[in-house]
Amino acid sequence: MTKNKFFTTEEAARALGISKQTLLRYEKNKVFPKPKRNLINRWRQYTQEDIQKLKESLRGNIG
């Protein structure tokens, strides 16, 4: 069984072409759904699927 690769907020923002602050603001303003959090350190965890969905959402909001 393989583990899913999780991305940090900074890595997800880089993949989306936006700043970390913008990603967090979109989450706060409910433009994007809140990601899962690590049970130990409570850091946000984005999957490749999450990032793909966020990219599609960005395209829908921009164009």
C-alpha positions in Angstrom: 0.0 0.0 0.0 1.4 3.4 -1.0 1.0 6.5 1.0 -0.5 9.6 -0.6 2.0 12.5 -1.2 0.9 15.6 0.7 1.9 19.1 -0.2 2.4 22.0 2.2 0.6 25.3 1.7 3.7 26.8 0.2 4.1 23.9 -2.3 0.4 24.0 -3.2 0.5 27.7 -3.8 3.6 27.4 -6.0 1.8 24.7 -8.0 -1.2 27.0 -8.4 0.9 30.0 -9.4 -0.3 32.1 -6.5 1.3 33.2 -3.2 0.9 31.4 0.0 -0.9 34.4 1.5 -3.4 34.4 -1.4 -4.1 30.7 -1.0 -4.7 31.2 2.8 -6.9 34.3 2.0 -9.0 32.2 -0.5 -9.5 29.6 2.1 -10.5 32.2 4.7 -12.9 33.8 2.3 -14.3 30.4 1.3 -13.2 30.7 -2.3 -11.4 27.4 -1.7 -12.5 24.6 0.7 -10.4 24.0 3.8 -7.8 21.2 3.2 -7.3 18.3 5.5 -4.9 18.8 8.4 -2.2 16.7 9.8 -3.4 15.1 13.0 -0.1 15.7 14.9 1.0 19.2 13.9 -2.2 20.5 12.4 -0.5 21.7 9.2 -2.6 21.9 6.1 -2.1 18.9 3.7 -3.0 19.2 0.1 -3.1 16.2 -2.2 -2.4 16.2 -6.0 -6.2 15.8 -6.4 -6.8 18.9 -4.2 -4.4 21.0 -6.2 -6.0 19.9 -9.5 -9.5 20.9 -8.2 -8.1 24.2 -7.0 -6.6 24.8 -10.4 -9.9 24.2 -12.1 -11.6 26.5 -9.6 -9.1 29.2 -10.3 -9.7 28.9 -14.1 -13.4 29.2 -13.5 -13.1 32.3 -11.3 -10.6 34.0 -13.7 -11.9 33.2 -17.1 
